């Protein structure tokens, strides 16, 4: 259960949402929604699963922080976020998790994302 780890969970949750601010707007929106759904979905899990959940999200936050810093330093290169998921990890996923991962991948790689990005313009009179 995530409850005994409330302060750690909240701090991690806030840290991830702050890190998402460095993402392009469409990925930020997708990532924010996914994080909110996952943290909500794991509120009542057992202690062992809660530990694994927190460890994996801490790794995610560390990787995202590192990639954000690298992207800032290499501003002339193409911005990259994410990491390959080793097959050994995939082998430990439940069918439900594989389905969620496929949905996330499909949403993240859509050619026409559901989030439109528009530049702010001065109003014309």
Secondary structure, DSSP 4 states (H G I P E B T S, - for coil): -GGGGHHHHHHHHHHHHHHHTTS-HHHHHHHHHHHHHHHHHTTT--HHHHHHHHHHHHHHHHHHHHHHHHHHHTTTSPP-------HHHHTT--HHHHHHHHHHHHHHT-SS-SS------PPP-
